[in-house]
Amino acid sequence: MTRAKQAEAREKATDLVKDVTAAPVPVERIAKNLGVRIEYAPLDGELSGFAHTRDGVSMIGVNSLHAAVRQRFTIAHELGHICLHQSELQAVVHVDKGSLRRDSISSEGSDPLEVEANAFASEFLMPQHLLQSLLAGKLVDLEDDETIKNLAKRFRVSEAAMRYRLQPRG
Amino acid sequence: MSEMRLYRQLGKAIAKRRDDIGLKQQEVAKAIGLARASLANIENGRQRILVHQLFRLVTALKLNSITELVPPTWEFDDDEEAPRLKMRVNAGGQNTEAVTVLTDAQQAVVHNVVRSALGPVKRRSTK
């Protein structure tokens, strides 16, 4: 079931960031510690990034022309593919075209692999334990733009990604 | 030849940018001191551009760097028969074959980044 797979993706992300003590999550450092090579290159504006594995070496390509916040999401999303969908990346380069963030919001009708990678990225960049300690039990009103903005800034994610993360999961 | 791929890719990048900012070939050609026909050839990848013209183009097309038109480095693929990488693309949440959603130029850039990071794609072993 897709939902179980998404929970699995989140668990995998949680495990990787459990030792991070303060936001923002050092995406690049964690990826590199896992032995993943990260290449920044000016790609066509439509392309966010890509992931590929060859001879046991995994790499992530990131569009260096995009804003830093978007690059972080791209790396987290591609890392999700590397951690969850290794067999799919061996023979082919997996390229992500268009906005990944938009897909995470309208996940219906999306490929399960992309939904999983986005669930991974969301948890990876905004881990439960860091959110909890920052909010100290307070509930966030999703209409409260100021709070969302501050949280997004703190975690170095987009406001849309933060809003999505804070939504109750069905 | 690998150079041809480079010039074709550059030509497409120029044409796309020119189109995006709504300039005519005539206008851009004039700004860089070329005939309109020459620019048309460059955009088709049939004519090679000189370095100073490339820098003039950056200004004429209101860009900041030549790397918005060409990759920072280029791996020359001397072995024409070297296999190309296979690509799958997530386009708006749907995974599809690269040929249907990526331009040649887009694929070429990805190919180059992978190649410079992991080395050339090896031919399937015939040992």
Boltz contact constraints between the chains, C-beta under 6 A:
constraints:
  - contact:
      token1: [A, 37]
      token2: [B, 117]
      max_distance: 6.0
  - contact:
      token1: [A, 39]
      token2: [B, 113]
      max_distance: 6.0
  - contact:
      token1: [A, 39]
      token2: [B, 117]
      max_distance: 6.0
  - contact:
      token1: [A, 41]
      token2: [B, 113]
      max_distance: 6.0
  - contact:
      token1: [A, 42]
      token2: [B, 67]
      max_distance: 6.0
  - contact:
      token1: [A, 43]
      token2: [B, 109]
      max_distance: 6.0
  - contact:
      token1: [A, 44]
      token2: [B, 106]
      max_distance: 6.0
  - contact:
      token1: [A, 50]
      token2: [B, 110]
      max_distance: 6.0
  - contact:
      token1: [A, 52]
      token2: [B, 114]
      max_distance: 6.0
  - contact:
      token1: [A, 54]
      token2: [B, 118]
      max_distance: 6.0
  - contact:
      token1: [A, 59]
      token2: [B, 117]
      max_distance: 6.0
  - contact:
      token1: [A, 61]
      token2: [B, 113]
      max_distance: 6.0
  - contact:
      token1: [A, 92]
      token2: [B, 86]
      max_distance: 6.0
  - contact:
      token1: [A, 92]
      token2: [B, 87]
      max_distance: 6.0
  - contact:
      token1: [A, 92]
      token2: [B, 88]
      max_distance: 6.0
  - contact:
      token1: [A, 93]
      token2: [B, 85]
      max_distance: 6.0
  - contact:
      token1: [A, 93]
      token2: [B, 87]
      max_distance: 6.0
  - contact:
      token1: [A, 93]
      token2: [B, 114]
      max_distance: 6.0
  - contact:
      token1: [A, 94]
      token2: [B, 88]
      max_distance: 6.0
  - contact:
      token1: [A, 95]
      token2: [B, 87]
      max_distance: 6.0
  - contact:
      token1: [A, 95]
      token2: [B, 89]
      max_distance: 6.0
  - contact:
      token1: [A, 95]
      token2: [B, 110]
      max_distance: 6.0
  - contact:
      token1: [A, 96]
      token2: [B, 90]
      max_distance: 6.0
  - contact:
      token1: [A, 97]
      token2: [B, 89]
      max_distance: 6.0
  - contact:
      token1: [A, 97]
      token2: [B, 91]
      max_distance: 6.0
  - contact:
      token1: [A, 98]
      token2: [B, 91]
      max_distance: 6.0
  - contact:
      token1: [A, 98]
      token2: [B, 92]
      max_distance: 6.0
  - contact:
      token1: [A, 103]
      token2: [B, 93]
      max_distance: 6.0
  - contact:
      token1: [A, 110]
      token2: [B, 93]
      max_distance: 6.0
  - contact:
      token1: [A, 111]
      token2: [B, 93]
      max_distance: 6.0
  - contact:
      token1: [A, 111]
      token2: [B, 94]
      max_distance: 6.0
  - contact:
      token1: [A, 111]
      token2: [B, 95]
      max_distance: 6.0
  - contact:
      token1: [A, 114]
      token2: [B, 90]
      max_distance: 6.0
  - contact:
      token1: [A, 114]
      token2: [B, 93]
      max_distance: 6.0
